[in-house]
Amino acid sequence: MSPVVFLVTSSLLGFMVLAAGAYALLYGAARFRESYALLIAAGFAYAMLALDAAGIVLATPLTPPWKLLIAASALAYFAIPPLTWRALQYAHREEGTHL
């Protein structure tokens, strides 16, 4: 892998992490504030993550196991914020009942 290709690939991977973080933050904020606009923004952040992951899989010289890991990660990222939100709701559901 040439230095230029290495830098492009690593930049794409870094952007994927940033998009995943943006999706998680926006999703959590949307659910906390009950904001449809933030939920839409979270969807756009996930769409950027998915497009970036597709670009990594299709256009980089990574080996197939790494490309499979990227694709699986992109799919897993979609489910993590909703599952975490449900777990938090479950953990705190009886918080106000002990007054």
DABEL-V404082 format. One record per residue. N is the residue number from 1. RES is the residue in three letters. SS is DSSP state (alpha for helix, beta for strand, coil for the rest). PHI is phi in whole degrees, -180 to 180 (NA if undefined). BURIAL is b if it has 24 or more other ideal C-beta (glycine too) atoms within 12 Angstrom, else e. Layout:
n:res:ss:phi:burial
N:RES:SS:PHI:BURIAL
N:RES:SS:PHI:BURIAL
This chain:
n:res:ss:phi:burial
1:MET:coil:NA:e
2:SER:coil:-74:e
3:PRO:alpha:-59:e
4:VAL:alpha:-66:e
5:VAL:alpha:-64:e
6:PHE:alpha:-60:e
7:LEU:alpha:-66:e
8:VAL:alpha:-65:e
9:THR:alpha:-62:b
10:SER:alpha:-67:e
11:SER:alpha:-65:e
12:LEU:alpha:-63:b
13:LEU:alpha:-66:b
14:GLY:alpha:-64:e
15:PHE:alpha:-64:e
16:MET:alpha:-62:b
17:VAL:alpha:-65:b
18:LEU:alpha:-63:e
19:ALA:alpha:-66:b
20:ALA:alpha:-65:b
21:GLY:alpha:-64:e
22:ALA:alpha:-63:b
23:TYR:alpha:-60:b
24:ALA:alpha:-63:b
25:LEU:alpha:-64:e
26:LEU:alpha:-67:b
27:TYR:alpha:-64:b
28:GLY:alpha:-61:b
29:ALA:alpha:-64:e
30:ALA:alpha:-64:b
31:ARG:alpha:-70:e
32:PHE:alpha:-64:e
33:ARG:alpha:-93:e
34:GLU:coil:54:e
35:SER:coil:-110:e
36:TYR:alpha:-67:e
37:ALA:alpha:-63:e
38:LEU:alpha:-68:e
39:LEU:alpha:-66:b
40:ILE:alpha:-65:e
41:ALA:alpha:-61:e
42:ALA:alpha:-62:b
43:GLY:alpha:-63:e
44:PHE:alpha:-66:e
45:ALA:alpha:-63:b
46:TYR:alpha:-66:b
47:ALA:alpha:-60:e
48:MET:alpha:-64:b
49:LEU:alpha:-61:b
50:ALA:alpha:-64:b
51:LEU:alpha:-65:e
52:ASP:alpha:-64:b
53:ALA:alpha:-62:b
54:ALA:alpha:-62:e
55:GLY:alpha:-63:b
56:ILE:alpha:-63:b
57:VAL:alpha:-66:b
58:LEU:alpha:-86:e
59:ALA:alpha:-120:e
60:THR:coil:-109:b
61:PRO:coil:-86:e
62:LEU:coil:-63:b
63:THR:coil:-74:e
64:PRO:alpha:-53:e
65:PRO:alpha:-61:e
66:TRP:alpha:-69:e
67:LYS:alpha:-65:b
68:LEU:alpha:-65:e
69:LEU:alpha:-63:e
70:ILE:alpha:-63:b
71:ALA:alpha:-64:b
72:ALA:alpha:-65:e
73:SER:alpha:-64:b
74:ALA:alpha:-62:b
75:LEU:alpha:-69:e
76:ALA:alpha:-66:e
77:TYR:alpha:-57:b
78:PHE:alpha:-62:b
79:ALA:alpha:-89:e
80:ILE:alpha:-64:e
81:PRO:alpha:-60:b
82:PRO:alpha:-63:e
83:LEU:alpha:-65:e
84:THR:alpha:-65:e
85:TRP:alpha:-61:e
86:ARG:alpha:-63:e
87:ALA:alpha:-63:e
88:LEU:alpha:-66:e
89:GLN:alpha:-62:e
90:TYR:alpha:-63:e
91:ALA:alpha:-67:e
92:HIS:coil:-112:e
93:ARG:coil:-67:e
94:GLU:coil:-104:e
95:GLU:coil:-60:e
96:GLY:coil:-94:e
97:THR:coil:-87:e
98:HIS:coil:-99:e
99:LEU:coil:-77:e
